Amino acid sequence: MRHILSCDQFSRKDLMELFALTDEMRANTNQFSNSLQGKIVATIFYEPSTRTRLSFEAAILRLGGNIISTENAKEMSSAIKGESLLDTIRVVDGYCDAIVLRHFDSKAAADAAAVSSVPIINAGSGSGEHPTQSLLDAYTIYKYKKNLDGLSIVVMGDLLFGRTVHSLVKLLTLFENVTIYGLSREVLALPDEYVTYLKQKEVSYISCRSFDEIPCDVDVIYQTRTQTERFENTDLEVEEFIIDQSVMRKFSPQTILMHPLPRRNEISPAVDQDKRAVFFQQSHYGMYVRMSLLHNILAGK
C-alpha cells in the first residue's frame, strides 16, 4: 500500500496486521528506533492540528526519521502567494520520502497522490475522510472490546461534516453484525452517500434524534464536535448533544466513550473521571498506530 487516502483501501486482514504491529510497537518501541533512519517525512498542514500533526511527528522521530514541516501552510507557505497545492507537492516530493498532508479540500489528498513521486498520507481532507484517525479509533475499540464483530456503536454530533465519522463508518463495514446508531440534529445528519455505503455493505444504520433512542447497553459512544468552520451559513446555530454525568448514568458500565478531540462543550469535563471515558488514551494510541503505518510504508515491510 503506497498512499493512504481513504478507508476504502483497507481490508479486515490489513487492520488485523496493523493492530498486531501496533501492539508490538507499544511493547517494544526501542526495537523500531531505526526503522526510518535516513528517511525524511514532510508534514504539510493547511488546517490547524494538534494531535494529528504532533503524533505523526513524534512517530517519525521515535522511528529514527527526520521531519520537515509547515504547520500553517495556508498562510505560512507559498500558498499565500498563489501557489497551487499540486505545484507545492511537485516541489516538496523532491525533498522527502513521504508527505503527510492535511487540507481544507476534500479531494486534496487524492489530487496530491496523482502527481506525487512519494507516498501521500491523508491527515484529513476537508469534510471528506481522515483515515489515520479512524485506524486509531478502530484500534482503540479493539483494545477495549477485544473484538470488532457484533458491536453496537453510536456516532454522534456532526455527522455531516465530521470526516472522522465518515472514515470510521467505512472501516466498521469490514466486520460482522455491526449496528451503527447515528445521533445528530437533522441538519447535521450523515450524508446519503455514507448511508448508501452502509446499506450496500449490509451494515445496520439507525438514524436517531435523542438519547432515548439509543440502547443502554450500547458498546461504544463516539462523540464529535460541531464543525462550525465548515458551515457555509455563518448564522446557522445548532444545539449540540451534551454528554454529562447524567447522560453517562443512562448507559452500561461496559459502554466506552470516545472522541477524536478537540472538544468544546459537547463532553462535560466532569465526565473525564469516568473510567468509561477513554478519549485521552485514544489520542495516545494514535502515535503508535501512525508509527505502524509509517513503518509499513517506508521501511519496506
C-alpha positions in Angstrom: 0.0 0.0 0.0 1.7 3.2 -1.2 -0.6 6.1 -0.5 -3.0 6.3 2.5 -6.0 8.2 1.1 -9.3 6.6 2.1 -10.6 3.8 4.3 -11.8 2.1 1.1 -8.3 0.8 0.7 -8.2 -1.4 3.8 -9.3 -5.0 4.3 -10.1 -6.8 7.5 -6.7 -8.6 7.1 -4.9 -5.2 6.7 -6.4 -4.0 10.0 -5.6 -7.1 12.0 -2.0 -7.0 10.8 -1.7 -3.3 11.6 -3.2 -3.8 15.1 -0.7 -6.7 15.7 2.2 -4.4 14.6 0.9 -1.6 16.8 0.8 -3.9 19.8 4.4 -4.8 19.1 5.4 -1.2 18.7 3.9 -0.4 22.1 5.6 -3.3 23.8 9.0 -2.9 22.1 9.3 0.7 20.9 13.1 0.7 21.1 13.4 -2.2 18.7 11.9 0.0 15.9 14.0 3.1 16.7 16.0 2.8 13.4 13.1 1.9 11.1 13.2 5.3 9.4 16.8 6.0 9.7 17.9 8.2 6.7 14.2 8.9 5.8 12.7 12.4 5.7 8.9 12.9 6.1 7.3 16.3 5.3 4.2 17.3 7.3 2.2 19.9 5.4 -0.9 21.2 7.2 -3.2 23.7 5.6 -5.6 23.5 8.6 -4.9 23.6 12.3 -3.9 20.4 14.1 -2.6 19.4 17.5 -2.9 15.6 17.9 -2.6 14.5 14.3 0.5 16.6 13.4 2.3 16.1 16.7 1.5 12.4 16.9 2.8 11.9 13.3 5.9 13.9 14.1 6.5 12.0 17.3 6.0 8.8 15.4 8.6 9.8 12.8 11.1 10.7 15.5 10.6 7.6 17.5 11.3 5.5 14.4 14.5 7.4 13.8 13.3 9.5 10.9 13.6 13.3 10.2 10.9 15.9 9.7 10.5 18.9 7.5 7.3 20.7 8.4 4.9 23.7 7.8 2.3 24.0 10.5 0.0 26.6 8.8 0.6 26.1 5.1 -2.4 28.2 4.1 -0.8 31.3 5.5 2.9 30.4 6.1 3.9 28.9 2.8 3.9 30.0 -0.9 0.2 29.2 -0.9 -0.3 32.8 0.3 1.4 33.9 -2.9 -1.0 31.9 -5.0 0.9 28.6 -5.5 -1.3 25.7 -6.1 -1.4 22.6 -3.9 -0.2 20.4 -6.8 2.8 22.7 -7.5 3.7 22.5 -3.8 3.5 18.7 -3.9 5.7 18.5 -7.0 8.3 20.6 -5.3 8.2 19.1 -1.8 8.3 15.5 -3.0 11.8 16.1 -4.2 12.9 16.9 -0.6 11.4 13.9 1.2 10.4 10.3 1.3 6.7 10.8 2.2 4.3 13.6 2.7 1.7 13.8 5.5 -1.0 16.2 4.2 -3.9 18.0 5.8 -6.0 20.2 3.6 -9.4 22.0 3.6 -10.4 20.5 0.2 -12.0 17.0 0.4 -10.2 15.9 -2.8 -6.8 17.3 -1.9 -5.1 14.0 -0.8 -6.2 12.2 -3.9 -5.2 15.1 -6.1 -1.8 15.2 -4.4 -1.3 11.5 -4.8 -1.9 11.8 -8.6 1.2 14.0 -9.0 3.5 12.9 -6.2 6.5 10.7 -6.6 6.4 9.8 -2.9 3.7 8.4 -0.7 0.9 10.8 0.4 -0.7 10.1 3.8 -4.1 11.8 4.2 -4.2 13.5 7.5 -7.6 15.0 7.0 -9.2 16.3 3.8 -12.0 18.8 4.2 -15.2 17.2 5.2 -14.3 14.0 3.4 -12.1 11.5 5.2 -9.5 11.2 7.9 -8.3 7.6 7.5 -5.5 7.5 10.0 -7.8 8.8 12.7 -10.3 6.0 12.0 -7.5 3.5 12.2 -6.6 4.6 15.7 -10.3 4.7 16.6 -10.8 1.2 15.4 -7.6 0.1 17.3 -9.0 1.8 20.5 -12.3 -0.1 20.2 -10.4 -3.3 19.6 -8.2 -2.9 22.7 -11.2 -2.1 24.9 -13.7 -4.6 23.4 -11.2 -7.3 22.3 -13.2 -7.6 19.1 -14.9 -5.5 16.4 -17.6 -8.1 15.4 -21.1 -7.9 16.8 -20.7 -4.4 18.3 -23.2 -1.6 18.6 -21.7 1.9 18.1 -23.2 5.4 18.4 -21.6 8.0 16.2 -23.0 11.4 17.2 -22.7 15.1 16.8 -21.7 16.5 13.5 -22.2 13.6 11.1 -22.5 15.9 8.0 -19.0 17.5 8.1 -17.3 15.1 10.6 -14.6 13.4 8.5 -13.6 11.2 11.4 -17.1 9.7 11.4 -17.1 9.3 7.6 -13.9 7.2 7.8 -14.9 5.2 10.9 -18.2 4.0 9.5 -16.4 2.8 6.4 -13.9 0.8 8.5 -16.7 -0.7 10.6 -18.2 -2.3 7.5 -15.3 -4.7 7.4 -16.7 -6.5 10.5 -19.7 -8.7 11.0 -23.0 -8.0 12.8 -22.2 -4.3 13.5 -25.0 -1.9 14.3 -24.4 1.8 14.0 -26.7 4.4 15.5 -26.3 7.9 14.1 -27.4 10.5 16.7 -27.5 14.1 15.4 -29.7 17.1 14.7 -31.4 16.7 11.4 -29.3 19.4 9.8 -26.1 17.5 10.6 -27.3 14.0 9.6 -25.0 11.5 8.0 -24.8 12.3 4.2 -26.7 10.0 1.9 -23.5 8.7 0.3 -22.4 7.1 3.6 -25.9 5.8 4.4 -26.0 4.2 1.0 -22.5 2.8 1.5 -23.5 1.1 4.8 -26.6 -0.3 3.2 -24.6 -1.8 0.3 -22.3 -3.4 2.9 -25.3 -4.7 4.8 -24.5 -2.8 7.9 -27.5 -1.8 10.0 -27.6 2.0 10.3 -30.3 3.6 12.6 -30.7 7.4 12.5 -31.7 8.9 15.9 -32.6 12.3 17.3 -32.4 11.7 21.1 -30.5 9.7 23.7 -33.7 7.8 24.4 -33.4 6.0 21.1 -30.0 4.6 22.0 -29.9 1.2 23.8 -28.5 1.5 27.3 -26.1 -1.4 26.6 -24.5 0.1 23.5 -20.8 -0.8 23.3 -19.3 2.5 22.1 -20.4 6.1 22.1 -18.3 8.2 19.6 -19.0 11.9 20.2 -17.8 14.6 17.8 -17.7 18.4 17.9 -19.8 20.5 15.5 -17.5 21.6 12.6 -18.7 25.2 12.6 -15.7 26.3 10.5 -17.3 24.3 7.6 -20.7 26.0 7.8 -21.5 27.9 4.6 -24.2 29.8 6.5 -22.3 31.5 9.3 -25.5 32.4 11.1 -26.5 28.8 11.5 -26.7 27.7 15.1 -27.0 24.1 16.1 -27.9 22.9 19.5 -25.4 20.2 20.5 -26.0 17.0 22.3 -24.1 17.3 25.5 -22.7 14.3 27.3 -22.5 14.9 31.1 -22.7 12.6 34.1 -26.5 12.3 34.0 -26.2 11.1 30.4 -23.5 8.6 31.3 -25.6 7.2 34.0 -28.1 6.0 31.4 -25.5 3.6 29.9 -23.9 0.4 30.8 -20.7 0.1 32.9 -19.2 -1.5 29.8 -20.1 1.3 27.4 -16.9 3.3 26.4 -17.0 7.0 25.5 -14.7 8.2 22.6 -14.0 11.5 21.0 -11.4 12.3 18.3 -10.8 15.7 20.0 -10.6 18.6 20.3 -13.7 19.0 22.3 -15.6 22.2 23.3 -18.8 21.8 25.3 -20.1 18.5 23.9 -18.5 16.4 26.7 -18.5 17.9 30.2 -15.1 17.9 31.9 -16.8 16.2 34.9 -17.1 13.0 32.7 -13.2 12.8 32.5 -13.1 10.9 35.8 -15.5 8.2 34.5 -13.5 5.1 33.7 -15.6 4.7 30.5 -14.2 7.9 29.1 -11.2 6.7 27.0 -10.6 9.6 24.7 -7.2 10.6 26.1 -6.0 7.1 25.8 -7.5 7.0 22.3 -5.3 10.0 21.3 -2.2 8.4 22.8 -2.8 5.2 20.8 -2.7 7.4 17.7 1.1 7.8 17.8 1.7 4.0 17.8 -0.8 3.4 15.0 0.9 6.0 12.9 4.3 4.5 13.7 3.0 1.2 12.3 1.7 2.9 9.1 5.0 4.7 8.6 7.0 1.6 9.2 4.9 -0.3 6.7 5.1 2.4 4.0 8.8 3.5 4.4 10.6 0.6 5.9 9.8 -1.7 3.1 7.9 -4.3 5.2 
